[in-house]
Amino acid sequence: MMYTEQQKKVSERLSITDSKTQWQDWRWQLQHSIKNIEMFEEVSGITLKEEDRKKFEQTVEKFPMNITPYYLSLIDFTNWTYDPVFMQSVPSYQELSTSKYEMNDPLAEDKDSPVPYLTHRYPDRVLVHVSNTCSMYCRHCTRKRKVGDRDSIPSLSELSKAIDYIKSNTNIRDVLLSGGDPLMLPDDYLDALLDKIHSIPHVEIIRIGTRMPVVLPYRITDNLVELLKKYAPLFINTHFNHPQEITRSSKAALKKLADAGIPLGNQTVLLAGVNDCPKIIKRLNHLLLMNRVRPYYIYQCDLSEGLGHFRTPVGKGIEIMESLIGHTSGLAVPTYVIDAPGGGGKIPVMPNYLISWSTNKVILRNYEGVITTYKEPDSYEPNFCNRDCENCDRQLNIEEGIEHETVGIEKLMCNVDTTIALTPAGTERMNRRK
Ligand SMILES: *Cc1c(COP(=O)(O)O)cnc(C)c1O
């Protein structure tokens, strides 16, 4: 049933006997991943020109290829040049031309890593890289520097420093498993790892970032789902970029997860030639919602080496947001973010809706171009906050761990902090002051 004509063709070319049952076996898919040009041509029936072959080989040498037979089968083999699945999975020579703005580690993840395999960027949550490998190597991977480096999964003892770090930092309430793809871990291992993290008292939620529902939906087995269910509240964020990726198989995988009560989100990357179109993003987001997946983020493409040809101007993202907000369900509107080069974290970017402001009115515009006013209250008793939460008449049961420190812009807004400016340290002007 969940088997298209083209999938039959791909599996026949991979010459297997009982193709149907094996096709849906995720381990079979991994064992038959397409890693070189000969296999790619054989299985897809696509023949590259001699000069393109050379370029292809040069590219694969620097940035390896790995495509699951399933994901490959989503390519339109008769019209593949601008096929969104082809573009995301098949190497392009353009990956080798880099500009001086591109960086090896644009998000400075390695610098914000206090212990191996862990990135701690925000006050209350950390990212753990639990796998160094993926079932499909996205051509637009932000961690392209690491792809195929060491296709390995760190052992529990290698991850022990990361786990101890979480244990000893009681302000970490949210742990994100990332990678690579965390669902590359065998079930037993994943179970043991989740159990360790789940049992840390101050960890309130766990999140898994995985592209398996998109590139290898058969990984979402009943056994896996049963295992994940035990660690609620556990959230899964996946990575669909184009409506063509929503197939019968991926829908079945999402249904299993949603039926198990696992909240699902999606992180899309804005990619030139793939999904830089308001209609494609809107359609994608509607399809996601129909499959109980909430669009969470849409990312501006990072400044990683070899991604230049995928980058769009920020204006394209703003245009897409403009075409979503108000025009469609708020549930179909993700937050558009730029992950700050140098490691500042995700910065949301939006069209402007607040167009002017006086002492008692704000002037706003809506998605249709209506300009309206919102009259502010004549009397408002400001809630003077001196951060003395214990003696405040706003009701919040104080538990341990409530922070009294203010950070960033919040610090400037705070009534009790006397800071009037946030100034970068180490500039010439600042050095002159000393
Ligand atoms: C994206 C990210 C997070 C999670 O950010 P949210 O906005 O909470 O989804 C945490 N740590 C790092 C390093 C990240 O890149």
The ligand as an SDF file (V2000), in Angstrom:
LIG
                    3D

 15 15  0  0  0  0  0  0  0  0999 V2000
   18.1620   26.4750   18.8590 C   0  0  0  0  0  0  0  0  0  0  0  0
   18.9580   26.2000   20.0380 C   0  0  0  0  0  0  0  0  0  0  0  0
   18.3460   25.9720   21.2710 C   0  0  0  0  0  0  0  0  0  0  0  0
   16.8470   25.9780   21.4550 C   0  0  0  0  0  0  0  0  0  0  0  0
   16.2850   27.2080   21.1540 O   0  0  0  0  0  0  0  0  0  0  0  0
   14.7370   27.4380   21.3230 P   0  0  0  0  0  0  0  0  0  0  0  0
   14.5340   28.8270   20.8320 O   0  0  0  0  0  0  0  0  0  0  0  0
   14.4220   27.2580   22.7710 O   0  0  0  0  0  0  0  0  0  0  0  0
   14.0300   26.4090   20.4880 O   0  0  0  0  0  0  0  0  0  0  0  0
   19.1570   25.7240   22.3510 C   0  0  0  0  0  0  0  0  0  0  0  0
   20.4950   25.7120   22.2520 N   0  0  0  0  0  0  0  0  0  0  0  0
   21.1150   25.9570   21.0840 C   0  0  0  0  0  0  0  0  0  0  0  0
   22.6060   25.9630   21.0380 C   0  0  0  0  0  0  0  0  0  0  0  0
   20.3680   26.1970   19.9320 C   0  0  0  0  0  0  0  0  0  0  0  0
   20.9920   26.4050   18.7650 O   0  0  0  0  0  0  0  0  0  0  0  0
  1  2  1  0
  2  3  1  0
  2 14  2  0
  3  4  1  0
  3 10  2  0
  4  5  1  0
  5  6  1  0
  6  7  2  0
  6  8  1  0
  6  9  1  0
 10 11  1  0
 11 12  2  0
 12 13  1  0
 12 14  1  0
 14 15  1  0
M  END
$$$$
